[in-house]
């Protein structure tokens, strides 16, 4: 598997699909793949991410421009709980992706959300050093909350992970990510769900066969970009 900075690189394919297509794919994939161990009885869990960007919106502008190598920083929680809080950097290198992640305590998350990077430079994790540098030199700050329900299936071969991300909603200008009652708003005008397929070096043939029946086109637009659409950003 290719790596950069000793971080594994993976393939990621994205599609916009209809609820009907999701139902068909679920019926075919369920017998073939394992359920995500983090899912509930319906194989679902809620994801909320607070994305950061620079004062010039570099992450957004690079995504819109199709820059080949780029990265985004975010804080992520699950099921509206602060028991597990992840600080992550998702990087794109051409057609490949990588993700750095570190678990952080609630007080550090609150500090970063407030725009205070002090103390990060003394911590050992390289991702925390990167965030400190970005906040000090490029004025990285929180910009938008991204909410959705995830339904996920996995297979050990090539670390295949297939997810249906449903009911994508934006928190607009709020950064109050730990508020379970935060008002959020749908980003799609039509009923659209997001299919993502991640794997290491190749996709097993039988999964390729299932996905070959998808009529939807691959989508390059990210959830982050969609959730900033109400800001009159051009994309």
KOLZA-128866 format. One record per residue (C-alpha): residue number from 1; x, y negated, z. Coordinates in pm, whole numbers, plus 50000, padded with zeros to 5 digits. Example, Ala and Ser with C-alpha at 12.3 -4.5 7.8 and 13.67 -1.06 7.14 Angstrom:
<kevos>
> i_xx_yy_zz
> 1_51230_50450_50780
> 2_51367_50106_50714
</kevos>
This chain:
<kevos>
> i_xx_yy_zz
> 1_50000_50000_50000
> 2_50141_49656_49912
> 3_50210_49419_50201
> 4_50302_49058_50262
> 5_50462_48952_50590
> 6_50408_49318_50689
> 7_50032_49270_50660
> 8_49853_49529_50442
> 9_49685_49400_50126
> 10_49347_49539_50020
> 11_49110_49513_49727
> 12_48779_49333_49775
> 13_48490_49332_49528
> 14_48184_49110_49585
> 15_47840_49121_49426
> 16_47515_48932_49469
> 17_47232_49187_49472
> 18_46857_49183_49524
> 19_46687_49345_49825
> 20_46555_49615_49587
> 21_46907_49695_49467
> 22_47022_49710_49828
> 23_46752_49966_49909
> 24_46857_50186_49618
> 25_47227_50165_49702
> 26_47159_50241_50069
> 27_46966_50555_49978
> 28_47256_50679_49765
> 29_47545_50575_49989
> 30_47400_50682_50325
> 31_47450_51057_50266
> 32_47802_51001_50129
> 33_47953_50765_50386
> 34_47973_50726_50761
> 35_47786_50457_50949
> 36_47981_50175_51105
> 37_48036_50270_51471
> 38_47960_49912_51577
> 39_47611_49916_51425
> 40_47288_49954_51623
> 41_47016_50212_51559
> 42_46952_50040_51224
> 43_47325_50036_51143
> 44_47328_49656_51176
> 45_47504_49391_51379
> 46_47507_49013_51374
> 47_47820_48821_51272
> 48_47880_48454_51341
> 49_48195_48282_51217
> 50_48306_47926_51271
> 51_48530_47831_50981
> 52_48807_47572_51000
> 53_48939_47352_50723
> 54_49186_47067_50687
> 55_49093_46701_50688
> 56_49103_46714_50306
> 57_48897_47035_50285
> 58_49189_47217_50126
> 59_49041_47565_50177
> 60_48716_47461_50011
> 61_48884_47275_49725
> 62_49127_47560_49655
> 63_48841_47811_49648
> 64_48639_47599_49407
> 65_48945_47544_49186
> 66_49025_47916_49181
> 67_49371_47882_49333
> 68_49524_48230_49333
> 69_49691_48224_49675
> 70_49490_48067_49957
> 71_49377_48124_50313
> 72_49094_48045_50554
> 73_49091_48033_50933
> 74_48791_48125_51146
> 75_48670_48223_51492
> 76_48431_48520_51486
> 77_48188_48671_51738
> 78_47939_48956_51724
> 79_47575_48979_51834
> 80_47587_48628_51988
> 81_47825_48754_52258
> 82_48154_48606_52379
> 83_48281_48942_52505
> 84_48491_48987_52190
> 85_48617_48670_52020
> 86_48845_48701_51719
> 87_49067_48430_51575
> 88_49135_48531_51216
> 89_49313_48421_50901
> 90_49187_48571_50577
> 91_49430_48532_50289
> 92_49385_48584_49917
> 93_49672_48684_49687
> 94_49540_48716_49334
> 95_49300_49012_49340
> 96_49411_49128_49685
> 97_49322_49017_50038
> 98_49474_49047_50383
> 99_49347_48962_50729
> 100_49533_48868_51045
> 101_49332_48888_51365
> 102_49391_48834_51735
> 103_49146_48855_52025
> 104_49130_48532_52225
> 105_48957_48436_52551
> 106_48654_48207_52566
> 107_48847_47917_52714
> 108_49097_47920_52426
> 109_48813_47940_52173
> 110_48647_47637_52335
> 111_48979_47453_52327
> 112_49027_47515_51954
> 113_48667_47424_51875
> 114_48725_47094_52056
> 115_49025_47033_51827
> 116_49293_47080_52092
> 117_49589_47296_51979
> 118_49812_47222_52280
> 119_49961_47533_52434
> 120_49936_47748_52122
> 121_50301_47695_52035
> 122_50398_47871_52359
> 123_50199_48184_52278
> 124_50364_48486_52121
> 125_50123_48586_51845
> 126_50237_48448_51504
> 127_49876_48368_51405
> 128_49845_48133_51703
> 129_50165_47962_51594
> 130_50021_47922_51243
> 131_49698_47768_51378
> 132_49897_47530_51597
> 133_50100_47414_51296
> 134_49789_47370_51079
> 135_49603_47174_51347
> 136_49899_46947_51414
> 137_50024_46884_51060
> 138_49714_46924_50841
> 139_49444_46835_51095
> 140_49272_47172_51074
> 141_48932_47147_51248
> 142_48602_47340_51267
> 143_48363_47258_50981
> 144_48077_47510_50946
> 145_47909_47808_51111
> 146_47834_48110_50891
> 147_47569_48358_51012
> 148_47452_48691_50869
> 149_47346_49045_50949
> 150_47591_49316_50844
> 151_47508_49673_50749
> 152_47827_49871_50694
> 153_47939_50213_50569
> 154_48289_50356_50585
> 155_48497_50642_50448
> 156_48848_50740_50562
> 157_48974_50792_50206
> 158_49156_50470_50112
> 159_48992_50302_50412
> 160_48681_50237_50203
> 161_48438_49995_50364
> 162_48111_49900_50195
> 163_47902_49627_50356
> 164_47565_49469_50291
> 165_47567_49117_50433
> 166_47208_49002_50471
> 167_47019_48683_50554
> 168_47316_48449_50506
> 169_47253_48125_50695
> 170_47452_47810_50770
> 171_47483_47616_51092
> 172_47535_47300_50888
> 173_47743_47050_51087
> 174_47720_47221_51427
> 175_48019_47387_51592
> 176_47815_47524_51886
> 177_47888_47883_51791
> 178_47817_48037_52134
> 179_47461_47902_52140
> 180_47227_48194_52053
> 181_46945_47946_51985
> 182_47144_47738_51737
> 183_46923_47636_51442
> 184_47053_47785_51115
> 185_46929_47754_50759
> 186_46921_47995_50462
> 187_47167_47912_50186
> 188_47013_48098_49892
> 189_46703_47974_49714
> 190_46616_48327_49602
> 191_46621_48657_49798
> 192_46987_48751_49756
> 193_47207_48980_49962
> 194_47583_49027_49939
> 195_47754_49356_49864
> 196_48125_49379_49948
> 197_48349_49675_49867
> 198_48691_49691_50032
> 199_48957_49958_49982
> 200_49332_50010_49984
> 201_49479_50114_49646
> 202_49198_50290_49460
> 203_48828_50356_49497
> 204_48730_50726_49509
> 205_48569_50841_49185
> 206_48233_50935_49331
> 207_48196_50589_49488
> 208_48294_50431_49157
> 209_48014_50629_48995
> 210_47758_50499_49243
> 211_47869_50139_49203
> 212_47882_50163_48824
> 213_47504_50154_48826
> 214_47501_49803_48973
> 215_47358_49555_48724
> 216_47458_49252_48930
> 217_47762_49053_48831
> 218_48063_49023_49056
> 219_48063_48695_49246
> 220_48368_48485_49326
> 221_48186_48239_49553
> 222_48247_48298_49923
> 223_48004_48288_50214
> 224_48204_47993_50346
> 225_48153_47800_50024
> 226_47782_47874_50010
> 227_47737_47762_50370
> 228_47875_47419_50283
> 229_47639_47366_49992
> 230_47419_47117_50185
> 231_47714_46881_50217
> 232_47684_46793_49848
> 233_48010_46969_49771
> 234_48071_47051_49407
> 235_48113_47424_49332
</kevos>
